[in-house]
Structure formats: C-alpha cells, structure tokens
Amino acid sequence: MIDVLVIGGGNAALCAALMAREAGASVLLLEAAPREWRGGNSAHTRNLRCMHDAPQDVLTDAYPEEEFWQDLLKVTGGQTSEPLARLAIRESSHCRDWMRQHGVHFQPSLSGTLHLSRTNAFFMGGGKALVNAYYRSAEKLGVQIRYSAPVDRLELEDGRFVAAFVGGERITAKACVLAAGGFESNRDWMREAWGQNERGEWPSDNFLIRGTRFNQGVLLKHLLDAGADAIGDPTQAHMVAIDARAPLYDGGICTRIDCVSLGVVVNREARRFYDEGEDFWPKRYAIWGRLVAQQPGQVGYSIIDAKAIGRFMPPVFPGVQADSLPELARKLGLDETIFMQTMNDYNAACRVGTFDHTVLDDCATEALSPAKTHWARPIDTAPFYGYALKPGVTFTYLGLKTDETAAVRFGGVPSDNLFVAGEMMAGNVLGKGYTAGVGMSIGTAFGRIAGTQSARAAMKSGAIRAAA
Ligand SMILES: Cc1cc2nc3c(=O)[nH]c(=O)nc-3n(C[C@H](O)[C@H](O)[C@H](O)COP(=O)(O)OP(=O)(O)OC[C@H]3O[C@@H](n4cnc5c(N)ncnc54)[C@H](O)[C@@H]3O)c2cc1C
C-alpha cells in the first residue's frame, strides 16, 4: 500500500508530495487535469509574499512578521485565525531555500502599479515554471504521478482516510493530503452560493474564472457532506475586476485591468460606486471583482486618460479609445449625459496635490461621494480609454477547518491521517479580502506541513501494523 496519497496537482499538492517523499514516504499524486493542463491555479501565479527582516536576494528592505500580520488583519477585517496566519507568515521567511532546491528560481518584482519589490518574491518564468520545476523534482525523487485522475469521493472510517475513488477504481493509502483547490470553477455551486439579487439577476452567471476549470470542489463538497468541519462563507472569494472580453476559464493574469487607481470606475448607469484610490492596488485589487459583482449587470467600466498610460501593466487587449469623454461614453454604450455629469463632478472635485503613485499621496477629491482618497487627478487629457470589467473569480474561501498540523477535523477532532492544504483551507486565514501573494504563502506553508504530517502519520500506521 502506498504511504501518502496526494490529491491535487497545484502548488499545495506538490509541496506536500515533495515533503512527504523527502521524509521517506512513498507518494502517489493524483491530478484531475491532463498533463498539459497540470498545475491548477498555481500555474497562473507570479509571486509569493515573504516575511524577511533584512534585504534578501530579490527582496528589498525588510518585511517583518508584525507588518505582514497587520496587513492580513486589515484586509481580512479580522476574519482570520491569528495562529494559522502567523504560522504561514513565519514559514514564508524560510521556505525559499527549499523551493530553490527543487528548481524554483526567483527574480526581482516587475514594474507597474504593484508596489511589491519589498514584499513579494517573483518566480522566474512565473507559476508555470514553478510547477514544472516541482513536477520534475517530484519525478526525480520517485513520486508517482497520475494525470486525468479526478478523485470523486473518499472512503472514510471514524474520521480516518481509508481510500479514494477515481471512477470505479479504489486507491488505498496510509495517509492522504487533500489539495484539490476551491470550488470556483463549479458554475452550479457558485450560482447556489450567490443566489438571486434584488434585481432578479443571478450574479454568478456573469462571473469569469481566472484559473483552471478543474477546481470543481467535488471533494470539498464530499468532505462537508461527510461531516468535516467547515470554515468560511461560500460567497467570499478572491475576485478581481477583469477584462470583460476574457474567456470563461484560464484567462490568467493578462486579463487583469490594473489602472483602476489611476482613473475612475463607473457602473452600467455611468455612476461611480467606490473609492478607486482607497489603498495601494495590491491591497485593493482583489475586492474589485466583488464590487463589480454588486453592480447592475455585474459590469463596470475603468476610465483613464493619457496621463495614466505607462503607469500600469497593460492588459492583453487594448482599451476602447476616444478623443473626447462624450465619444468614449458612446463607444462604451453608456448614457452620455449621466457619464458627463459623473466625470465633470469628479474632475471638479479633484484637489491639486503632489501626484505620486508610489505613496498614498495627497491627491484627493473634496465633497464628492464616493470620494477618491488618493491619486485623484482630473481625467482631462486625450486620448481617453475605457475597459469594460467583469468579476473574475480567482479562488473561493469556503474550505475545511484545520489547525497547525493541517489535519482535517470532524466535530472538532483532528483526523490522524487526513490533511488539507492550499485553497481547500485558505479560508482559515482569509475570511475575506486578500493581499497579493499570500495565496502561495498559505499553500506553500500548509502544503509543506501537510506533507510532513502525512508522512509521519503513514510511518506511525506502518509501525502499528508491523507491531500488531
Ligand atoms: C490568474 C491567477 C493568478 C494568481 N496569482 C497569484 C500570485 O501571483 N500569488 C499568489 O500567492 N497567488 C496567486 N493566485 C492564487 C493561487 O493560484 C492560489 O492561491 C494557489 O495556487 C492555490 O494552490 P492550490 O494548490 O491550493 O490550488 P491549485 O493550484 O488550483 O491546484 C488545485 C489542483 O487540484 C486539482 N484538482 C481539483 N479537483 C480535483 C480532484 N477531484 N481530484 C484530483 N485533482 C483535483 C486541479 O486540477 C489542480 O491541479 C493566482 C490565481 C490565479 C487564478
């Protein structure tokens, strides 16, 4: 019998598989996707948020534990587990040497609107290179890997893992790590979670999924039905406002529209609805998907002028361009009169300050609701650009409750051979909100812990069997 079965094929699963194998366990990894689509959402990533007390290779300055924790506390509005968050934060300070041993390379942060050179280590070649490196290393170490192997249910006995089923095939193991992502790609479950709004719309019908189509939440649902302890709200997710022209799945990073803080955003009725300059973009980009989801038709329009060009990473498709604001309204299909009223009100409310996109500057609106509290400059310089936005779901936060050992819990009792990592448990740390790069910090920390714990559990069960 195999020692450790790892279910999933992204960062958390690979970290678990590598750690379990390094601890001496035999490991089988089951990835739902075919080989060419392996790696889940992790293949789309670019960086990892890291605690460090002094400059470190690609990371500038320092990002101490307390500051990382305060950032998380702020974005989650306190909906986080401090012990688990601090565990992930501390792990992020020393995991990179291990990552390098498995072939991951780092590079300094990219320029653009993301202020990340201090806090985030970028993967050379992106998440695709990271997962490829991990797969290569896993194969070399003797981890068995099966693709196109979606697990549809588990056999459990008193909170213990017994076997997993891929179709009719029953696969037993001494211990198991669940790292099969969230349920964001499951359209029916998203519809059920979001329901119908006061306008009679089903908001989630207009959502796009930024990552893999394989995160259907099959095992999450199965485990919840089997009585595993849950954490999180099914409507909470990392949601970005992305280019409305993006495909339903796997549009990835290049569909993100990163100019929100440089301009204004209006809804289908041509009215602004939120402070576009509330905070640095890495601390705010993940709330805009949700904000757009609450608007009529689940659509928004990011409006900028020529002054913004060159200050943000351009999306893959060019924006709608116009030589005047009324022309832009017409091209975007917005009510021209209301749009011009919104823009004139905004432009008139901008107070002159010293524009600096790298700090929380003093360019703010006055007597305008909603206010724009930083980087507010009149939108007055042709050409003007507009990007239609739709909610892009990155990953859901409903997950399995866990503890410092990454054990799945049933009625408050930790399983002694079933563990969880990554998106399937990220909700323990992320009740809501997000700060860039923390998904990989959580997945790496708990993937590694789950790998070590599962190997330990397998060895223990082996020793018990041998003694019996
Ligand atoms: C476009 C995009 C960009 C992102 N950028 C960043 C970033 O720069 N930094 C960051 O920290 N986070 C980023 N994230 C979030 C990040 O991807 C996740 O937090 C992280 O990858 C989660 O890792 P995971 O292993 O839990 O899930 P995933 O990487 O999604 O892996 C889940 C795996 O489980 C498999 N699976 C699903 N169901 C089953 C089943 N029933 N049986 C077997 N296998 C199954 C899937 O095929 C997949 O391989 C980004 C996400 C997206 C979509």
The ligand as an ORCA input file, in Angstrom:
! r2SCAN-3c Opt
* xyz 0 1
  C      -4.646     34.145    -12.638
  C      -4.209     33.845    -11.238
  C      -3.096     34.483    -10.720
  C      -2.696     34.256     -9.418
  N      -1.559     34.870     -8.966
  C      -1.118     34.610     -7.720
  C       0.140     35.116     -7.279
  O       0.893     35.747     -8.020
  N       0.490     34.865     -5.983
  C      -0.297     34.131     -5.133
  O       0.048     33.968     -3.977
  N      -1.465     33.592     -5.555
  C      -1.882     33.803     -6.822
  N      -3.040     33.208     -7.256
  C      -3.774     32.340     -6.324
  C      -3.066     30.979     -6.269
  O      -3.143     30.382     -7.534
  C      -3.653     30.043     -5.261
  O      -3.728     30.608     -4.001
  C      -2.772     28.789     -5.153
  O      -2.263     28.412     -6.389
  C      -3.554     27.662     -4.625
  O      -2.824     26.475     -4.757
  P      -3.581     25.112     -4.634
  O      -2.550     24.064     -4.851
  O      -4.393     25.076     -3.412
  O      -4.651     25.119     -5.840
  P      -4.451     24.907     -7.398
  O      -3.126     25.375     -7.844
  O      -5.634     25.469     -8.078
  O      -4.447     23.333     -7.541
  C      -5.603     22.554     -7.372
  C      -5.331     21.266     -8.100
  O      -6.292     20.297     -7.746
  C      -6.681     19.592     -8.924
  N      -7.976     19.003     -8.628
  C      -9.159     19.635     -8.448
  N     -10.119     18.744     -8.148
  C      -9.539     17.519     -8.139
  C      -9.996     16.192     -7.893
  N     -11.274     15.945     -7.598
  N      -9.111     15.158     -7.982
  C      -7.802     15.392     -8.291
  N      -7.310     16.623     -8.520
  C      -8.164     17.679     -8.442
  C      -6.649     20.644    -10.002
  O      -6.580     20.077    -11.280
  C      -5.389     21.404     -9.616
  O      -4.245     20.786    -10.138
  C      -3.438     33.378     -8.582
  C      -4.527     32.687     -9.108
  C      -4.904     32.903    -10.430
  C      -6.090     32.156    -10.988
*
